[in-house]
Amino acid sequence: MHITHIVHRALQLAPDEPVTVYGDRIRTAREQAGRVARLAGALRERGVRDGEHVGMLALGSDRYIEFFLAVAWANGVFHPVNPAWSTQEMIYALAESRTEILFVDDAFLDRLAEIREACPDLREVVHVGDGPAPAGLPGFEALISSTEPIEDARRGGEAPAGVVYTSGTTGRAKGVVVSHAGLIHSALLLPARVPCHGVPGGHILITSNFSSISMLITWLVQGMWGGLTVTPLSTDVDGLLDAIERHQVTHAPFAPGTLQQIVDHPDITSRDLSSMRSIAYGAAPITEALLTRVMEAFPNAALHQWYGMNEFGLATLLPPEDHLAGRKLRSAGRPALGAEVRIVDDKAAEMPRGQVGEIVVRTGAMMLGYLNKPEETARTIRDGWVHTGDGGYMDEDGYIYIVDRIKDVINVDGWNVYSTEVEQAIAAHPAVAAVAVIGIPDDKPGEKVHAVIVLKHGRTASAEDIRRHCEPLIAWKTPTSYEFVAALPLSTTGKVLKRELREPHWKGMDRRVN
């Protein structure tokens, strides 16, 4: 199966129904199919060969979806460039992937000269925007209007569809090569388990930039099952809330950090969010305190949590019925359809139920590998299993609990402290909006537990208040120091960048224990 199947299916079932909306611009299935076929023709005219990488450096819009589909239609490989990256990070990914054609919108034109100079393989740049294209650059709309449509290459299966870079929370981002079959597997799997997500006629919201695998799956889900994909004018909290109200959004995926910002929004009670029927959350741990507030803010929405990675798609799912029953809310759910999950020790031997080890996963959406990194691919995929680097355990009912990134486990005088357990305890304090727990140097061997805290707007709490609140914890798990900040550093997928929080404490030291 190939991802352009969604274009043909929509054209057959409801050709004059809208499939995308961006601001006031609405495209029907018929319009989208024609535009995709013409844009694919323009790519072929510009020499795009089978398997060639075509990049997009832009903020979100309906044109991004047309770009994905057109590259696949032309049998290329799409490369969504993370718009939150520094210019040097963009250059690294474009050079490593040897991207030859790059679509760029107005927000990034000022970086173009530096990018072109550093990327000798980049032979052409296309302007994406509503205004006139800068001198010397062909425009997105001009390419579509001036080119004849071509037939769909219809290449699918295990053929590469895209290169999606990791968020780089533990180091330099890696290019994950994903296949058509893997993406389709993920898009079909979620609605099969959660019927309220991906229903015909649903309105699904894009909540982050298009460089993440989760946003790829988001529009593929709705495209596969029929309905409308809503791309907001802005993915800040106001932009997301505006889009939900204006377009009667029914389904949306959120990172916990975004959900925190939504429930903390001063106008949240005056917003009409009654259209929401399904919320997926993942990408980072969530506290029970935040989950309770989300359920109050979206009373009509069924909640489900997913745990997944670019490398394997969806691994576990905590469905709405578990949320409604208040059951296992600290877990990441049980293995999803099409997924196998094990907990292993450092020799890949399976751990007993309830004991912490590394989470390893095998699914039908496994990556083809890391781009140009065979050794890292071999370290990550061993005997057919992806080694996630996440520590966790499985309970007697088969629910998976993620306790920490293995590299984030804090060693206190020989005892392992899992930051998520301490974060759950601190987050239950009524004044706390967000928290991250890290290990910092100790005078004796090992580390000390340090908490970095964001307080809710208008609320106050001292370090002593938080310490007293943590008294139920075992003494060596209780933070010995506290830091109050305005915001936590987040990756584009909503994960806390703990390495940035640790850096000032470990700077200049020969080794870091974590």
N, C-alpha and C positions, 0 to 999 in steps of 0.2 A: 504494500500500500504506500502511497505517496501523499505528502501533505497538501498538494494541489487538488486532491480529491474533494476537499471541502468546497472549492470553487465550483466544480462540476455538479456536486450534489445540491448546493444552494440554487444553482441555475436551473436545475430540473424541478426542484420542489416548489420554489417560491421566487421566481426571477425578479419580480417587481417589489419584493419586500426589502426593507433596509437591512443591511448587514453591518455597517459601521457608521458611527457618528462622531464628529469632532467639532465642538462648538455648534455653529449653525449648518455645518456641511454634513449632508447625509448621502451615503452611497447605497444604491440597491445592489442586489446580487448580480443583475445584468450589467450594471455600470462597472462594478468591481471586476467582473470577468473580462470585459473588454479592455479595461485599463491595464490589468495584469498581463494580458496577452500582448498588448502593444509595448509595454515597458520591457517585457521579456524579449520582444523583437529588437528593441533598441539596444539591449545588452548584447545580443548576438551580432548586430551590425557593428558594434564597437569591439568585436573580437573576443567576447567572453567564451572561453572554451569549456568543455565538460570538466566539472570539478574545480573550476577557477574560483578563487575567493573574491567576493564582492562585499565591500564594507558600507556601513551606515553610521555616521557620527551626527546624531541629531537628538533633539528632544522628542517626546512622544507625539504622534499624530496618526491619523488614518493612513497617511502615506507610508508610514513604517510597515504596516501590515501589507500594503500593496508591494512594498519592496521585498519583504520575505517571500511572498508568493511568486513574484516575478523572477527572482533569482532561482527559485526551485523550478519554475516553469521553463527557464532557459537551461536547466541542468547545471547551474552553478552551485556554489556553497556560500551561504550568507554568513556575514561576520558583523554582528551588532557591537559597536564599540561603546564602552561604558562612558557616558557623558560626564560622570562624576570624577573621572580620572584626571590626573595632571597631564600636561602635554607630553611629558617624557614617558608616562605609562601608556598613553595612546600610541606614541611612536614605537615603543617596544612591541606592542601587540600587532600593529600594522606591519612592521618589518618582519616579525617572526612568522606571521601568516602569509607574507608576500602578497598582500592585498594589492590588486592592480587597478581596480575602479572603486572610488569612494564617493558616496553620497554625503553631502554636508549641508546643514541648515545654517541660518543666519547667526545662531548663537555661537558658532565655532569658526566663522570665517577668519577671525583675527589670529587663529592658530595655524591656518592653512599653510602659510609660507614656511614656517618651521617644520611642519609635518612633511611637506613635499621635499624639502631639502634633505631630510633625514631618511626618507623612504624611497630609494631609487627604483623599486619595483612599481611604485604608484604612477601609472601612466595617464590617468584621467580622473577628473573630479567633476561631479554633477551637483548643481545647486538644488537644494530642496527648500521651497518656500513659496509664499503667495506673491511676493513682489518680484520685480525684474531681477534676472540673474546678473551677477557681476560680470564685467567684461571678460571674455575668454572662457566662461564656464557655460556649458549647456544647462538648461533648466529641466527640472523633473516634468513639468507639465508640457513643455515644448517637445520633449522626447516622446511623450505619449501621443500628442496630437499629430506628430509628423511621421509616425512609424506605423507600418502595417502589422496587424497581429500575426503571431506565429502559433503553430500547434504546440500543445503541451508536450514536453519531453517525457512526462509520465515515468520518470525514473524514481524508484522507491526502494523498499526493502532495506538492506544493510548499506546502501550507498550513502556517503556523507551528505547531510543536509545543511549543517551549519557548524561553526566554531563559536562556542560560547565560553567566555573566560570566567574563571572562578572569581570570587569576591576578594581574594588575596588577604583574608583575615590572619593567616599565619605566615605570610611571606609574599613573594612575587606571584602575581596571578598566572594561572596556567590555562591554556586553551584546550577546552574539552570538545572533542569531535563527536557530534551527535548524529545519529542516522535517522532517516525517514521513519523506519520501523520503530525505533525507540520513542520518537516524539508521538507517533500515532498510538503506540501502546499506552503511553501516559494519558493522552487525551481521551481515550476510550475507557480507561480504568476507573477514573474518579467518578463519573456519573453512574457507572455500573454499580458502585458501592453506595453512593450517596445520591439517590434519585432527585433530590431537590436542587442539585447542582448540575448545570448543563442541560436544562429542560428546553424543549422547543418553545420559542417565543420569549425566552429569558433575556434579560439585559445584564451583561457582565461588564464589570468595571476594571480597566487597567489602572493599577494603583502604584506602579513604580516604573522605572525606565525599562525599555525593551531589551536591555543587555542581559537580563537574567533568564534562566530556564523557566522560572515560575511564570513570568509574563508570556513567554512563548506558549506554554501549556494553557494559560488562561484564554487567549484568543483562539487557540486550536480547539479547546473544549467547546466553546460556544459556536465556532464555525462548524464543528463536526455535528452538533446536535441541532443547529438552527437557532437563529435569534440575532441579537444586536450586540456588537462590541462597542463599548463607550470608552473613548480615549479622552480624558479630561484636558482642559486647557492648561492646567497646572496640577502636579501631583503633591503640592503642599496640602495641608489639612483643609484649608478653606476651599481649594479647588476640588478636592475629593468630595466634600460635603455638598458643594454646589452641584456637582455632577450627579450625585445620588438623588437629590431633590428634583433637579431639572429633567433628568432622563428616566426617572423612576427605576433606578437600578435595582435588580433583584439579587444579584450574586456578586461577590467580590472576595479576593484574597488579600490579606494584610499581614505585614510583619508585626510582631508584638510592639515594637517601638512606635509604629504608626497608630496602632490601636490605643496606646497610651496617650498619644497626642490628641486623638479624637475624643476620648472620654474626658480629657482635661480641658477641652476647648470651652471657653467661657459661654458660647452660645449653643452648646450641645442640646440643652433641653428645649430650645425653641426651634430646632431643626426637625423637619418632617422626614424621618428615616423609616417610615412604616412600610415602604415598598420592599425593603430588604428581606429576602427569604433564606439566604444562605451566606455564611461567612466562613472562609477557610483561613486558618492562620498557621504559621510555621516560620522557618528560617532561623529561629532563635527560641530559647526557653521562654515560657510565659509563667507568671506567678498566678496563684489562685485568686489573690486579691484583685489583680487586673481582670482576670477572666470573669469574675462576678460583676464587675462594673460594665464590662462589654455586654454581658447578657442583659443588664438593665437598660443600656443605651439602645440596644437593638432587640426589643422584646419579640418581634415576629421572625427573627432570623434563627435558623438552625445552625449551630456551630460545629465545625469539624476541624481537627488538627491533623496536619500531615507532617511527616518527617521525610525529607528527601535531599538529594544533592544533584548537581549537574551530572555527576559521574554515573548515576543509576536511576534517576527519576524518583518515583514515589516508593517508599519502603514500608511505612506504617501509617495507620489511620486511626484516629480516635473519633468515632462517628457521633452524630447528634444524639442518639439515644443514651450514650454514656454521659454526655454533657447534661441532658435533662435529668438523669438520675443522680447527678453529682458523683459519678463513679469514676475512680481512677483518673481524676483531673490532673494529677501531677505527672501522669504518664504521657507518652507519645502515641499511645494506642497499640494495636496489634498489627502483625504483618498484613499488608494490603494484598488484595488479589494480585496474583502474578509475582509476588515478592517472597523471598525467603530471608529470614534474619536469624543470625546466631550471635552468641556472646562467647568470645574466645580469649585464651590467655596469650602470652607473647610467643608461644609455640604453636598457636592455632588450634589448641585442644579446647573442646567445648567446656564452658564453665557450668557448674551446677546452678539451678534456679536460685535467684536472690543474691548471687555473688557477682561483683563488678568485674568486667573485662572489657575488651574492645568490641564494638558493634561492627559486624561484617554483614554484607548484604549481597544478594544476587537477585536480579529482576530481568524482565523482558525488555528493559530500556537501558541496558548497559552501554556506556560510552564505547566508542571505537578505540579510544586511547587519548592520551595527552598529545597535542600537536608537537611534533619534533622532539618528543621527550620519551623515547622508548624505555630508558632506565627507570624514570619515575612511574611510567605506566606499569612496568613489571613489579615495582615495589608496592603499588596501590592495588593492582588486580593480581591476586595469588590464588592459583587453583580455581579460577572462575569466580572468586569472591572479591568484592571491593572492601578494602580495609579503610574504614571511615576516619579513623583517628579520634572518634568519639568514645568515651567511656560510658558504660551503662550496664544495666542488668535486666533480666526477664523474670517476672514473677510467676507464680504457679498457674495463673490464668492466661499466660502468654502475652501480657502487656509489657511493653518496653519502656524502661525509665532511663533517660539520659542524665547522667550525673555531671559530666564535664567533658571538655576537650581533654584528651590525655595530656597534652602539653600544658593545660591550665590547672591540673591538679596541684594543690598546695601541700608541700611537705613541711609539717610542723613537728619538729623534734621526733621524726620517724613516723608520724601518723599522717595518713592521707586525708586532706580536707577537700571536699568537693564543693566548688564555689556555688553551684546552683542551690544546694541545701541551705547555705548561709544566706544567699540572696532571697530565697523564699521566706525565710524568717524575717529578714529586715523589711521586705516589701509589704509584709502584713501590718507594719506600723502605719497609722492613719495619715501621717504627714509625708510619707515617702511616695514619690511618683515613679522613680526608677533607681536601680542600684546595680553596681557591678562589684564583684569581690575578686581581688587579685592577691598574689603572693609578693611580698617585698622582702628585702634582705633583713636577716636577723644577725645579732652579734654572735650567736652560737650557730652551729651547723643547721641548715634548713632555712625556713622562711617564717615570716609573720603574716597573719591574715589582715588585710587592709580593705576597707569598704569605701567605695566612691559613690556618693549619694546625690540624687536630684530630688529636691523637695517640691511638693505640690504648690501651685501658685497661691500665695497668701497664707501658707502654713509655715510654722517654725518647729524646729526640733534641734536639740543640741547633741553632741557626741555622747554625753552621759545619758540622755533620753534613749538613744538608740542602743547603747550598751545595756541599759536596764531591760529594754525590750527583748534583748537577745539572751537573757539569763537562762531560759530553758535549754539553750544549746549546751553541749559539753564544753567545758572551759577552753580546751584547745581549739575549738571551732569558732569561738567568739572573736570577732575582730579586736585587735589591740590598738588600731588607729582608724580614724574616720576622716573623710575629706568630702566637703560639700561643694558641688559644682552646678553650673547653670544647665549643662547638657552633657550627655555621654557621647563620645565619638562613635558613629555608626557607619557600617559599610552600606553600599547601595542596596543590599538585601535586608537591611535592618539588624545585622549582627553587631554587637558591641565589639569595637576594636580594642581588645584588652592589651595587645602589645603596645599600643599608644599610651595606655594608662600606666603600664609597667615601666616604660622607657625612662622617665625621669628618675625613678627609684634605683634602676640598675645601671644607669649610665656610668661608664668608666670602670665597671667591674669586669674581672676576667671571666667569670662564669655566672650563669643564671640558673638557679634551681627553681624548677616549676613543674 
